[in-house]
Amino acid sequence: MVFPETRGRAAFAMVTFLFWNIHKRPLQDLIVALAREHEVDVIMLAECRLPEHVLLEGLNEGEAHYHFAHGLCEAVRVFTRFSSEFLVPRFESDRISLRHLTLPACIEVLLAIVHLPSKLHFSEKSMAFECVALSKKIREQEAALGHSRTVVVGDLNMNPFEDGVTGTEGLHAVMSREVASRGSRTVQERPYPFFYNPMWSRFGDRPDGPPGTYYYDRSEHVTYFWNIFDQVLIRPELVPRLDSDGPTVLSKVGGTSLLAPDGRPDQRGASDHLPILFRLTL
């Protein structure tokens, strides 16, 4: 972590987060390389079958001191560069881990790490209802904690424009900082808080990264080819604390590409998903 300034008793830490669905692959060397290259503080992995001790041995070779942040959620595993006592689970299920991040001298954050069901098994309507349930749990924890400084990160298995992500009863995540800054909007006399979804800006051809995080070409009349299933959603209060570069979709580790020669995620050498990296000043 980087502590850029101190004012009186308050310290502001730049915390770096990495999420990657590693597709049950033994990618410990790539994970360790990513952690070192970007000085990652919180590593969140989906579909991880690596024994914790194997990854910790690689992460802790040298000066880094990573810990496994224990939890009951089987879908995600979390490793941190600080004691796991600062990332305590508040609610967990098979696919959701809501954790309270309480680093010393920093603002508290609710970190919702998720890996929602695949579209191979769930319909679009069912996916939307999963987001309704997730949103309800998040708001319950926000009420219990007394703040709404929440970050949702993970493999949603939905694009940013789908109903579960954008709908009021779901995650209610919008593409615009200006809109999100309103805090909430009222529909049928009921208020719904916003999330800001910076992943919208990662769609399409860009000079600084691939057009999405997941590629799927299917023989149907409608297909998007590139998708952004891996996302970061941020409550308006935290938007000013997001690094100016926003979330980054990583396509290489040092000199190693995570893309196959055809420009798609390298499923043989890496994963069918690309990792995402973001930083918050806490």
N, C-alpha and C positions, 0 to 999 in steps of 0.2 A: 504494500500500500504506500501511496505517496501522500505526504502531508504538506500541501503547498503553503498554508498560511495558518497563523494563530491569532485570534483576536480576543484578548482577555482570557477567559477560561475555555473558549470554544475552539476546537481543532477541526479542520475540514479535511477529510481523507478522500483521496481519489481511489475508488475501489473498482477493480476490473473483474468482470464476469464473463465466463465462457460457457456456452451450452452447445452440446453436440450429441445427436443421435448416432451412435457408432455401429448400429445394425448388427449387434452381437459379434463384432469382429475384434480380434486381439490387437488393438491399435495403441497399446501402451506407449510405444516409442513416439508415435505422432502426438499423443496427448501430452507427454512430457515435453516434447519439443515446443508445442504450442504454449504450454504453461510458462516455459522459460523465455521464449521469444517475446511474449506479450506481458510477462510478469503478472499472471492471472492470480487473483485472490480467491475467487470462488469458481470451482469447476463443477458443472452440472452435466451429468451424462445420462442419456436414455438408452435403453436396450443394451445395457452394459453387463456383460457376463464375466468380466475380469475379477479375479479375487482381489479384495481390497489391498492385501499386503503386497501383491505384485505391483500394483500401480503406485502404492506409497513408496516402495523401494526405489522406483525410478524417479519419482517426484522429489524424494528427499536425498538423492545423491548429490552432494555438494552442500550449498548453504541454505537452500530452501527448506522450510519446515512445514510440511503439509500434514493435515489431520483428516481422517475420515469422519464426516458428520453423520452420525448414526441416525437412522430413521426407519419407519415401518413401511414406507412406500416402496414396493418392489420395482416400480417402473423407472425410478430415477435414483441415481447415486450422487452424493455431494462430497467434495473434498475442498478444504479451505486452508489458507495460509495463516489462519488464526485458530485459537481453540474452538472446538465445536460448541462450547458453552455459550458462545455468542451467536449461535444460529440454532435456536431451539424450535423443534416442531410444535405447532399449535393445533393442527389438524392434518391427518393423513388418511388416505385410502389407497386402493391398489394403484391409482393413476395420478394422484394429487398429493403434493407435500407443501403445506402452508407453514412457513418458518418465519420466526421473528428474529430479525438481524439487529443486534444491540451492541455494536462495537463501542468501546470506550470513547467518550468525548465526541461521539457522532450522533446524528439524528437516527432514530429508530425507523426500521423499514420492515414491512411485511413482504416477504418473498414467496410468491406462489409459483412452484416449479411443477410443470405438468407434462404428461404424455397421454393425450386423449386417444380414444380408440381409432383404429384404421378404417378408412372408407371401404376397405375390402369386407368389413363385417358390419358396419353401421351405415344406415342411410343418412342423407343430408338432414332430414328432419330429426333423426335420433341424435346426430351430432349437435344440432341446435339445442336440443333439450339437455345435453351434457353441459353445454355452456351456461344454461340457465341454472343448473345445479351448482356449477363452479362459482358463478357470480354470487349466488346466495351464500355459499360458504365464505367467500371473500368478505362480503359485507358483514356477515356475522362476526368475523374476526376483527374487522376494522372497528366495529362497535365495541367489542370487548376490550380492544387495545386503546381505544380513544383517539385514533388517528387513521387517516386514509392514505398514508405514504406507502402505496402498494406497487409492486412490480410483478407482472405475470410474465414468465419466460418458459419456453418449452416447445415441444412438437404438438401443435394443436390439430394437426391433420386436417386443417381447413385453411383456405386463403383469407387474406385480410378483408375481402369484400363479401364473404359468406355470412348468412343470417346469424349464425351463432356468435360470430365475432362482432358484428355491427349492431345487432338488435338490442333494444332497450332492456329486455329481460335477460339477454345474454351478457356478453362482456361490454357492449356499448362502446366499442373502440373506433375512433375517428381518425382520419388522415391528417387533419389540420391542427396545428398547435393553437391557432386562434380560436377555433371552435372548442377545443378541449379546455381552454383557459376559462370558459364560462362555468366550468365545474360540473354542471348537470343541466338537464333539460326536463321539462314537464310534459307528459303525455297522459291525457285523460285524468288530469289532476293528480298524477303520481310523478314524483321526481325520480330521475334516473341519473346516477353519477357517470361521468365520462371516464374512459381511458383514452390516452393518446397512443396511436399506433404508428411509430416511425418507419415500420417495415414497408409501407406503401412506396416509399421513395426508392426501394431496392428493386422494384420491378423493371424489367426491360433491359435493353442493351445499355451498358454503362462502361465508361473507361476504367473505373476503379473496382470492378467486380462482376461476377456472373449475374444473369437475369433473375435468379431466384435461389432457393436452397434445395429444391428437390425437382427432379425431372421425371416426367411420366408421359409416355407416348402410347396412347391406347387407340384401338380401332373403333372409334365412335365418331358420330357427327360433330360433337363438341368436345374438344380437348384443349387444354391450355399449354401443354408441353412443360414449360417451367412454372413451378408453384412456389409459394412462400408459406410452407407449413410451419416452419420454425420461426417463432416470433417473440418480440419483446413489447409488452404493453405497459404504459406508465400512467399513473394517476397525475392529474394536472399539477399538483403541488410539487412533484418531483421533476417535472419537465425542465425547469431551469437548471437542474443539477445534472442533466444528461450531457455527456461530452458533445461538443459541437459537431464532431464527425458522425454522431449518432451510431446506431448499431451497424456493424460491419459484417458482411458475409465473407468468410475467409475461404480462399481457393488455393492457398499454398501454405506450407510450413517450411520456412527457410527456403532452400532450393528445391523442395519436394512439392510437386503439384498434387492437389487433391482432385484434379480433373483428369479424365481420360483424354486420349488424343482427339476425340470428337467434341470436346468441350463440356461434356456432361460429368456429373459426379462419378468418380472412379470407384465403382462398387467392388472391384477386385483388390485394388491396392489400398483403399480407404473405406469409405461408407457411401451409401446411396443418398445420404444427407450431407450438406455442408455445415460446418460450425458457424455460430454467430458470436460476436464479441461486442461488449458495450461497457462503458464506464460511467459511474455516477460519483459526483462529489457529495459526500455525506458528512 
